[in-house]
Amino acid sequence: MMKPYPAGSYDIAVIGAGHAGIEAALAAARLGCRTIIFTISLDAIGNMPCNPSIGGTAKGHLVRELDALGGEMAKAADATMLQSRMLNLGKGPAVHSLRLQCDRKRYHMYMKAALENQPNLSVRQAEIVSIDTDGAGEITSVTTAMGGVYSVRAVILATGTFLKGKIFVGEYSEESGPDGMHPAARLSDSLRALGITLRRFKTGTPARVHGNSVDFTRLEEQHGDEPPVAASFATDPATLQNKLPCYIGYTNEETHEVIRQNIGRSPLYGGAIEGIGPRYCPSIEDKVMRFAEKPRHQFFLEPMGENTREMYLSGLSSSLPEEVQTAFYRTIPGLEQVELMRTAYAIEYDCIDPTNLKNTLEFKAVPHLYGAGQFNGTSGYEEAAVQGFVAGVNAALKLQGKPPFLTDRSTSYIGTLVDDLVTKGCMDPYRMMTSRSEYRLSLRQDNADERLTPIGREYGLVQDDRWAVFCKDREIKQNEMDRLAKTTVRLADLKAAVPEDTELGEIGGTALELMRRPYISYELIAKVIGRGEGVTPAMAQRIETEIRYAGYIAREERLIRDIQRHENVKIPEDFDYSPIEMITLEAREKLQKIRPRTLAQAEALEAKGVRIDHVISIEVDDNDIARRMGGRRVCSKCGASYHVVAKPPKTEGVCDSCGGELIIRKDDAPETVLKRLAVYHASTEVLKDYYAKLGRLHTVNGNQSIEGANEEILKAIGAKA
């Protein structure tokens, strides 16, 4: 261990500069916190060690939502786009998902520049080996391998697959991060010292091949959509251009036979790999062994960038020996002479059970420590990015004494992802899919800005230029909806605009009424009455969807409003379920571990057979609470916390740890506390009413001794003292 030395002081440290770390650091810095982001290599910032693409099924929803809230990923994807395609166009609008093939190097440079040019943000190449706390468990600093000690108040872990990373290629294995970078080998021990339990997950990546060694005539060419669709709502689609095609190919029985003959050399099947791999992104050897009846498997050959001939074999990830990879790749039409530039590999890494996190992504047991990305047991750049954003925003807000940033299942795919992770956990790397959302029709990728941009603006994450674009688009859409509702269209005029046998119905009506018919599109209506001013093809599609599915959307929105009413009702974090003998031990253990924070979560638990038989409401006079909270003191320098009665400092007004001045947070001022209590009462009334109607609510006097309150609670629930 190197001799430690003081290296700087910051509010927040972000460990890792992949997709999670980038969004975490940018969000925290944009909210005014002095932030530092650490990366093992500056060349790994925004790296795409797997497919150089952004978006995809359901993942495109996450990217759009992140953009609507003020994130950076969508803008980076647009700026480095090679090809744009909207997936699932043959299905309903709820599952349409944008996918952009990107230039890998340019994406890295874009994100590196975004970090370097962000005010309040420092970028540092260093390996973090420990997270340090004081005697009270408060985070005080992070330490690098070279001995640099950075004083911080909060830490966001976004280590990706670097944490004790180990790669496998056949019989060969080596401690390594992705792309041959050295791993974060020592931080795991520090996390265990904090009481954090780690587990091993696994992922993998296909080989990269030389484009000059591929016979493209034997592959199916796949071009981007015209006109291209932008990932960011702020990007003018007219500035985008599809630059390079992708290609589709298929394995065959010869391919499968080579794999079967060498399956014993796979570290996964040979038992060398302990970690659990992704269920929804299996290796080619997994596909061959698990789906033996399939005569072929599809793959995509995709460009890595404009200025390189390196290409990516999407769908052909493997951990078989290098010579076996070459052998089975060369059985595929078009790849008979293929040359490998980078060998496919599997990688195993440390991560956590995300049920140890709150829905702010803060650790329940370690205050001011947050997890994001693959460290939380997820897969995918997009899943990582939105978690980083949530963690970065919440870390900043907590340090500033502000209410947390929370999303729920009814408002976004981001909320769905976070809720799935912290309440259900994951047994294998979690991947977002449209099927995971109960509200797909309302939570479409095309309306993410309407749902979330006002929220991003409220938090100060959406800047004036982006807000102006949003307001303009909203005005255009509303004007067009009004025009369609007022403009009458004659059936004869419609018939004149389409082939003779086209189904149009029996009568005319307003343009809006006619568009409710499944066979009358916006574009058809526009042939008769013209397009509204400023209505783009994407806007036209959104308008058409909302009109055509208005009844279904309205029904879903009513359900969402009911859910939101319950989501706003909070359950105390420290509620003790263990004495409640009227419910099963299993149910108590689940409740104690997961700790539902809202009425909606409580109802969901009941639906799963976890019944809440008794609810305790501890009543304390608001003025007493204000006085108690007014006794809190926080160090202005290191963030250590005290209480003038319960935990006084050795010297009044002076921090025991660093000698800094102790201050009263604005959030603890009596007038602020009373306002928060008013909000609390307004929200909990619904929860209390809910359980009162079920006959399960008990009120307890909170102004008595702990022993007296405990006795009253036990009596209320029918338990023995």
MOFENMO-V607006 format. One record per residue. N is the residue number from 1. RES is the residue in one small letter. PHI is phi in whole degrees, 0 to 359 (999 if undefined). Layout:
N:RES:PHI + N:RES:PHI
This chain:
1:m:999 + 2:m:290 + 3:k:294 + 4:p:289 + 5:y:214 + 6:p:290 + 7:a:247 + 8:g:155 + 9:s:227 + 10:y:219 + 11:d:282 + 12:i:227 + 13:a:249 + 14:v:251 + 15:i:258 + 16:g:114 + 17:a:238 + 18:g:278 + 19:h:292 + 20:a:289 + 21:g:298 + 22:i:301 + 23:e:292 + 24:a:297 + 25:a:293 + 26:l:297 + 27:a:297 + 28:a:297 + 29:a:294 + 30:r:293 + 31:l:271 + 32:g:98 + 33:c:271 + 34:r:290 + 35:t:236 + 36:i:233 + 37:i:244 + 38:f:253 + 39:t:220 + 40:i:297 + 41:s:215 + 42:l:298 + 43:d:283 + 44:a:261 + 45:i:297 + 46:g:62 + 47:n:293 + 48:m:243 + 49:p:291 + 50:c:252 + 51:n:294 + 52:p:281 + 53:s:219 + 54:i:234 + 55:g:102 + 56:g:121 + 57:t:303 + 58:a:69 + 59:k:296 + 60:g:298 + 61:h:297 + 62:l:299 + 63:v:297 + 64:r:297 + 65:e:293 + 66:l:299 + 67:d:297 + 68:a:299 + 69:l:274 + 70:g:111 + 71:g:285 + 72:e:252 + 73:m:303 + 74:a:297 + 75:k:295 + 76:a:295 + 77:a:297 + 78:d:297 + 79:a:291 + 80:t:240 + 81:m:293 + 82:l:255 + 83:q:201 + 84:s:237 + 85:r:219 + 86:m:267 + 87:l:274 + 88:n:65 + 89:l:294 + 90:g:282 + 91:k:248 + 92:g:291 + 93:p:296 + 94:a:297 + 95:v:250 + 96:h:298 + 97:s:220 + 98:l:276 + 99:r:224 + 100:l:242 + 101:q:283 + 102:c:238 + 103:d:279 + 104:r:301 + 105:k:292 + 106:r:294 + 107:y:297 + 108:h:302 + 109:m:293 + 110:y:299 + 111:m:291 + 112:k:299 + 113:a:294 + 114:a:299 + 115:l:290 + 116:e:297 + 117:n:262 + 118:q:275 + 119:p:302 + 120:n:72 + 121:l:234 + 122:s:250 + 123:v:244 + 124:r:222 + 125:q:276 + 126:a:190 + 127:e:263 + 128:i:278 + 129:v:250 + 130:s:205 + 131:i:248 + 132:d:255 + 133:t:230 + 134:d:268 + 135:g:297 + 136:a:269 + 137:g:86 + 138:e:278 + 139:i:295 + 140:t:242 + 141:s:193 + 142:v:235 + 143:t:237 + 144:t:270 + 145:a:298 + 146:m:267 + 147:g:95 + 148:g:290 + 149:v:252 + 150:y:252 + 151:s:289 + 152:v:218 + 153:r:254 + 154:a:208 + 155:v:227 + 156:i:244 + 157:l:270 + 158:a:225 + 159:t:276 + 160:g:58 + 161:t:257 + 162:f:279 + 163:l:290 + 164:k:52 + 165:g:296 + 166:k:215 + 167:i:261 + 168:f:227 + 169:v:224 + 170:g:61 + 171:e:280 + 172:y:275 + 173:s:215 + 174:e:202 + 175:e:294 + 176:s:195 + 177:g:274 + 178:p:295 + 179:d:58 + 180:g:75 + 181:m:283 + 182:h:286 + 183:p:277 + 184:a:273 + 185:a:273 + 186:r:251 + 187:l:293 + 188:s:304 + 189:d:297 + 190:s:294 + 191:l:293 + 192:r:297 + 193:a:296 + 194:l:276 + 195:g:91 + 196:i:269 + 197:t:274 + 198:l:253 + 199:r:222 + 200:r:247 + 201:f:243 + 202:k:223 + 203:t:218 + 204:g:202 + 205:t:212 + 206:p:284 + 207:a:287 + 208:r:255 + 209:v:236 + 210:h:278 + 211:g:300 + 212:n:290 + 213:s:263 + 214:v:254 + 215:d:267 + 216:f:291 + 217:t:293 + 218:r:264 + 219:l:242 + 220:e:275 + 221:e:283 + 222:q:233 + 223:h:262 + 224:g:284 + 225:d:288 + 226:e:237 + 227:p:287 + 228:p:296 + 229:v:257 + 230:a:276 + 231:a:282 + 232:s:268 + 233:f:294 + 234:a:272 + 235:t:274 + 236:d:283 + 237:p:303 + 238:a:296 + 239:t:274 + 240:l:267 + 241:q:213 + 242:n:291 + 243:k:250 + 244:l:222 + 245:p:277 + 246:c:255 + 247:y:222 + 248:i:245 + 249:g:219 + 250:y:219 + 251:t:286 + 252:n:212 + 253:e:297 + 254:e:296 + 255:t:303 + 256:h:295 + 257:e:293 + 258:v:300 + 259:i:294 + 260:r:298 + 261:q:295 + 262:n:246 + 263:i:297 + 264:g:293 + 265:r:267 + 266:s:283 + 267:p:297 + 268:l:290 + 269:y:277 + 270:g:275 + 271:g:92 + 272:a:289 + 273:i:268 + 274:e:268 + 275:g:293 + 276:i:269 + 277:g:269 + 278:p:288 + 279:r:293 + 280:y:259 + 281:c:218 + 282:p:286 + 283:s:289 + 284:i:294 + 285:e:292 + 286:d:296 + 287:k:299 + 288:v:294 + 289:m:282 + 290:r:275 + 291:f:237 + 292:a:298 + 293:e:284 + 294:k:280 + 295:p:283 + 296:r:203 + 297:h:228 + 298:q:283 + 299:f:217 + 300:f:237 + 301:l:257 + 302:e:232 + 303:p:289 + 304:m:267 + 305:g:174 + 306:e:289 + 307:n:252 + 308:t:215 + 309:r:263 + 310:e:290 + 311:m:227 + 312:y:251 + 313:l:262 + 314:s:293 + 315:g:100 + 316:l:235 + 317:s:294 + 318:s:199 + 319:s:235 + 320:l:291 + 321:p:304 + 322:e:305 + 323:e:292 + 324:v:289 + 325:q:303 + 326:t:301 + 327:a:296 + 328:f:282 + 329:y:300 + 330:r:283 + 331:t:275 + 332:i:268 + 333:p:306 + 334:g:99 + 335:l:247 + 336:e:301 + 337:q:244 + 338:v:298 + 339:e:245 + 340:l:283 + 341:m:258 + 342:r:224 + 343:t:284 + 344:a:295 + 345:y:207 + 346:a:258 + 347:i:226 + 348:e:249 + 349:y:206 + 350:d:277 + 351:c:209 + 352:i:239 + 353:d:279 + 354:p:292 + 355:t:292 + 356:n:281 + 357:l:253 + 358:k:282 + 359:n:285 + 360:t:272 + 361:l:72 + 362:e:272 + 363:f:298 + 364:k:295 + 365:a:265 + 366:v:230 + 367:p:301 + 368:h:71 + 369:l:248 + 370:y:237 + 371:g:240 + 372:a:207 + 373:g:81 + 374:q:296 + 375:f:302 + 376:n:271 + 377:g:87 + 378:t:248 + 379:s:235 + 380:g:99 + 381:y:298 + 382:e:290 + 383:e:301 + 384:a:295 + 385:a:300 + 386:v:291 + 387:q:295 + 388:g:301 + 389:f:299 + 390:v:300 + 391:a:294 + 392:g:296 + 393:v:296 + 394:n:290 + 395:a:298 + 396:a:295 + 397:l:297 + 398:k:295 + 399:l:296 + 400:q:271 + 401:g:69 + 402:k:253 + 403:p:300 + 404:p:287 + 405:f:268 + 406:l:233 + 407:t:240 + 408:d:230 + 409:r:298 + 410:s:277 + 411:t:250 + 412:s:192 + 413:y:292 + 414:i:301 + 415:g:298 + 416:t:297 + 417:l:300 + 418:v:297 + 419:d:297 + 420:d:302 + 421:l:293 + 422:v:277 + 423:t:255 + 424:k:256 + 425:g:73 + 426:c:209 + 427:m:268 + 428:d:212 + 429:p:308 + 430:y:285 + 431:r:232 + 432:m:288 + 433:m:221 + 434:t:298 + 435:s:293 + 436:r:283 + 437:s:261 + 438:e:280 + 439:y:236 + 440:r:300 + 441:l:291 + 442:s:277 + 443:l:263 + 444:r:280 + 445:q:291 + 446:d:282 + 447:n:249 + 448:a:301 + 449:d:293 + 450:e:297 + 451:r:285 + 452:l:238 + 453:t:299 + 454:p:301 + 455:i:291 + 456:g:300 + 457:r:295 + 458:e:300 + 459:y:275 + 460:g:83 + 461:l:261 + 462:v:255 + 463:q:282 + 464:d:301 + 465:d:295 + 466:r:292 + 467:w:295 + 468:a:297 + 469:v:297 + 470:f:300 + 471:c:298 + 472:k:296 + 473:d:298 + 474:r:297 + 475:e:294 + 476:i:300 + 477:k:297 + 478:q:297 + 479:n:299 + 480:e:290 + 481:m:298 + 482:d:296 + 483:r:295 + 484:l:295 + 485:a:288 + 486:k:261 + 487:t:268 + 488:t:274 + 489:v:240 + 490:r:281 + 491:l:299 + 492:a:298 + 493:d:292 + 494:l:295 + 495:k:299 + 496:a:289 + 497:a:263 + 498:v:227 + 499:p:304 + 500:e:300 + 501:d:271 + 502:t:292 + 503:e:285 + 504:l:231 + 505:g:97 + 506:e:257 + 507:i:224 + 508:g:275 + 509:g:163 + 510:t:290 + 511:a:302 + 512:l:296 + 513:e:297 + 514:l:294 + 515:m:288 + 516:r:287 + 517:r:282 + 518:p:299 + 519:y:258 + 520:i:245 + 521:s:264 + 522:y:299 + 523:e:296 + 524:l:293 + 525:i:301 + 526:a:296 + 527:k:296 + 528:v:264 + 529:i:250 + 530:g:83 + 531:r:277 + 532:g:291 + 533:e:298 + 534:g:82 + 535:v:280 + 536:t:276 + 537:p:304 + 538:a:295 + 539:m:295 + 540:a:300 + 541:q:295 + 542:r:296 + 543:i:300 + 544:e:299 + 545:t:299 + 546:e:294 + 547:i:287 + 548:r:293 + 549:y:253 + 550:a:305 + 551:g:295 + 552:y:294 + 553:i:296 + 554:a:299 + 555:r:297 + 556:e:293 + 557:e:294 + 558:r:296 + 559:l:296 + 560:i:297 + 561:r:299 + 562:d:296 + 563:i:295 + 564:q:298 + 565:r:302 + 566:h:281 + 567:e:295 + 568:n:280 + 569:v:264 + 570:k:265 + 571:i:255 + 572:p:307 + 573:e:299 + 574:d:265 + 575:f:297 + 576:d:262 + 577:y:270 + 578:s:298 + 579:p:284 + 580:i:279 + 581:e:280 + 582:m:283 + 583:i:245 + 584:t:296 + 585:l:300 + 586:e:301 + 587:a:296 + 588:r:297 + 589:e:296 + 590:k:296 + 591:l:296 + 592:q:295 + 593:k:283 + 594:i:278 + 595:r:53 + 596:p:301 + 597:r:258 + 598:t:223 + 599:l:298 + 600:a:300 + 601:q:294 + 602:a:298 + 603:e:296 + 604:a:297 + 605:l:296 + 606:e:298 + 607:a:298 + 608:k:269 + 609:g:93 + 610:v:264 + 611:r:269 + 612:i:263 + 613:d:268 + 614:h:220 + 615:v:237 + 616:i:257 + 617:s:251 + 618:i:271 + 619:e:264 + 620:v:227 + 621:d:301 + 622:d:303 + 623:n:295 + 624:d:295 + 625:i:298 + 626:a:300 + 627:r:294 + 628:r:297 + 629:m:291 + 630:g:293 + 631:g:276 + 632:r:290 + 633:r:223 + 634:v:233 + 635:c:290 + 636:s:291 + 637:k:260 + 638:c:251 + 639:g:85 + 640:a:299 + 641:s:248 + 642:y:219 + 643:h:218 + 644:v:298 + 645:v:251 + 646:a:283 + 647:k:212 + 648:p:285 + 649:p:288 + 650:k:297 + 651:t:241 + 652:e:305 + 653:g:79 + 654:v:233 + 655:c:292 + 656:d:294 + 657:s:279 + 658:c:234 + 659:g:80 + 660:g:288 + 661:e:285 + 662:l:271 + 663:i:232 + 664:i:265 + 665:r:295 + 666:k:303 + 667:d:293 + 668:d:262 + 669:a:297 + 670:p:308 + 671:e:295 + 672:t:291 + 673:v:301 + 674:l:296 + 675:k:295 + 676:r:296 + 677:l:295 + 678:a:298 + 679:v:295 + 680:y:301 + 681:h:298 + 682:a:297 + 683:s:281 + 684:t:285 + 685:e:302 + 686:v:295 + 687:l:297 + 688:k:296 + 689:d:299 + 690:y:302 + 691:y:281 + 692:a:295 + 693:k:296 + 694:l:274 + 695:g:72 + 696:r:244 + 697:l:268 + 698:h:230 + 699:t:261 + 700:v:230 + 701:n:289 + 702:g:271 + 703:n:270 + 704:q:269 + 705:s:294 + 706:i:300 + 707:e:297 + 708:g:295 + 709:a:296 + 710:n:298 + 711:e:298 + 712:e:295 + 713:i:294 + 714:l:300 + 715:k:296 + 716:a:297 + 717:i:264 + 718:g:77 + 719:a:258 + 720:k:273 + 721:a:290
